[in-house]
């Protein structure tokens, strides 16, 4: 009845009815995206007006590999500083809808542009060739494609060796054989086990390099993407979100850049 009343008001048919089958007319198709946007804006406005949003645990979404290698080792520091805030972590490779899921804030990897979200850069990312100190001592550092032939290379579709090589020149060639992993943590673990030389994200191996479990074998390549703290703008008024953002900002500022070739590790 509501649809019928809307059609009478607009004086155009919005649905094409054929028995039990109903489909949108061309006018309905043109109207749909604007109606969906209006409903989404209304839903967000209602969410922002909720008075109980500030209560309860701090719900944070991020990538599983970033949680395991970077955030999780640092979380006890946050808990010690803010014992009254319980942190609940959600991991997903998909972008989370903050309204429908009840998530308060997130850490995303990208260029910092997400519609209708506040975004603040936390730390840059680099790709670095890493292996065990023993392998580095045996085969030496890598500066060009020919150096890679001394190593058994570990491959990942997300951190391809072409990203490291093409910075030095598009005519470079490299060994394409070797174990391949589609998981960012798995390739770090394989490098730790001495299985070969991996091109890994610095955020995932920095602590391993600091403790001596891994060593940087060559130059670092700066990534076009970075890690950002994100949330709906209205969530910044929540104390638990504000203090978490400030803590993350401090931790990100403390995070070191990868060493340059020749620097002590």
N, C-alpha and C positions, 0 to 999 in steps of 0.2 A: 504493500500500500504506500509505503514511503517512497519507493522508486516510482510508482505511478504518479504520485503527487509531484515529484521532482520533474518527471517528463512533462506533466501538464504545465508546470511552472515555466520550464524552459521552452516548451512547445516544439520539442524534437524528441524522437524515440532514442533511448539510450541502449536498449537491449533488443536483440533479435530472438524471438521465441519460436521454437519449433518443437511442439510437444513438451517433453521433459528437458530438452536441450535448450540452453540459454547462452547467447553470445553477445558481445558488445558490438554495437553499430559503429560506424566511423566517427560519429559524434561522441559516442561513449568512450572510444579509444583516445580521442583527443582530450577528453575531460579527466580520464583516469589518473594520469601522472600528477596533475595538480591537486586532485582530491587526496591521493596517497601522500603527497608532500604536506598538505594541510593537516591531515590526521597525524602524521609523524610529528609535526611541529606542536600540535595540541598535546600529544602524548608526552613530549619532552617538557612542555610548559607545566603540565600537571606534576611530572616527576620532580621538577625543580622547586615546585611549591610545597612538596611534602616536608612536613616538620620532623619526621622520624629518620630522615636520611643520615643525619649525623650520629645516630645511635648505632650500636652494634659493632661488629668487626670491620676492619678495613679490608675490602675485597679488591684484589689487584690481579690483572691479567697480564701475561707476558709469554714469551717463547720458552719452551721446555729447556732447550740447551742453554739459554741465557740464565734461566733460573738455576740450573744445576751448576754451572761453572762460574758465574759471576755474582748473582744476587744471593743465592743460598749461603755461601760462606760469610757474607757480610750481614745477613739478617740478624744474627745474635746481637750485633752492635746496636741496631735499631731497637730491638726488644729491651736491651739494657737501658737505653736512653728513655724509652717510652713504654714502660711496663703495663700501662693501662690500655694499650692498643693491641688487640689481637689481629694478626695479619692472616688472611686467607688468600692463598695463591691459586689462580686459575691459569692453566696453560693451554694454548691453542695457536695454530698457525693461521687461523682465520681471524678477521677483524671482528671484535665483539661489539654488540649493540649495548651500550651502557644503560639504556633505559630498560629494556626488556629483561636483561640478566641481573640487574641490581649491582653490577660491578661499579666500584667507586673511581678507580683510576687504572692506568696501564702503562707498560713500557713497551714501545713498539720500535721496530727497526725499519727505517725508510728515509724519505727525504723531508719529513716534517710537515707534510701537507695532507691533513685529513679533514674533510668537511665537518663543520660545526664542532670541532674539538680544539681545545687549547693544547698547544704542543711546546715543550721546552727541551732543547737538546741537553742530553746528559753526558754523552761521551762519543767520540769519533771511533771509527773502526778501521782496522788495517788487515791486510792479508800478509802473513809472514811464513816463510819456510822454516819448519821446526823438525827436530829429530832428537834422539838421545845424545847427551854429551859424548858418549862413547863413539857413536856413529860419526859425529862431527869431527872428532879427533882423528878418526880413521880415514875419512874421505875429504875433509876440508870444507871450507865455505863455498857457497855458490854465488856467482855473479852474472853468469850468462848461460845460454842453453847448453853449451858443451859440458859445463860443470855438472849438470843434472844427470848426465850419463854415468857418473860415478855412483849414483844412488839408485836404489829401488824406490820408485815413486809411488806414493799413495794418492789416489784420485777421489775427487768429490765433484758432483755436478754443480754444487753451489759455490765451491771455491776452486774453479778450474785453473790448471797451471798456465793456461793462455793469459789469464788476468795478470800474472806475474811476468810472463815473457813479453807480451805485447807492449809493455811499458818501455822495454829496451829496443823494440823494433818489430815490425810486422813480419819480417822475413825469417824470424827465428823458428827453429824446429826443436823438438824435444821428444824424449821417449814416451810413447803413449801406452805402453804396457805397464802392468802392475795392479795390485788390489784396488778395488773401487768401493766406496761407501757412500750411501745416500743419507747418512746421519752425521751431524756436525760433532757430536760427542764421540761416536765410534771411531772417526778418523783420528781424533786426539788420543784416544786410548790405544789405537794401533801404533801411533808414533811413540807413545810412552813405552810400549812393549818392544820397541826396537825393530818394528817390521819395515821401516823405511822412512823416507822424507815426506812430510805432509805440508800442504799449503793450508794453513788454518787461520781462523779469525783470532786476532790478538786478544779480544775480550775473553776468549775461551782458554787461552794458553798462558796468559800473563802470569798467573799465580804459579803455574807449573814451571815456568822459566825462572821465577823468583826463587822457588824452592830447589831448583837444580834438576828436576825430573826431565825437563826438556831444555833444549838450547836453540837459539835463533841462528840459522845457518846462512842467512843472506838478507838482502834489503827488504824492507816492508813497503807494501803498495797501499796507498791510502784509498779507502773505499768511498764511493759516492754516497753511500748510505750511512746513517748513524743511529744511535739509540736515543729515543725521546720519551720523556714523561708526558702522558696525555690524559685528558679527562674532559668531560663537559665543562664549559666555563663556570657554571653555577656551582660545581663541586669544589672549586677553589675556596669557597667560603666555609667549607667544612674543616674543622681543626685537624682531624685525623689525616685528611688529604693534604692539607697545607704543610704539616710537619713531615709527612712522608716525602713530599716533593723537596723540601728543604734538605732533608737527610740525604736523599738521592743526589741532589746537586753537589753537596759537599763530597760524597763518596766518588762521584764522577770526576770532580776536580782533582781528587787525590790520585786517580787512576793514571799510571804512567804511560807515556808513549813507548812504542817498541824501540829497542836499542838500535842505533845505527851500526853498520858494519865496522868492526874494530873496537866498539865500545865493550867494556867489561860487562859480563852478565852475572 
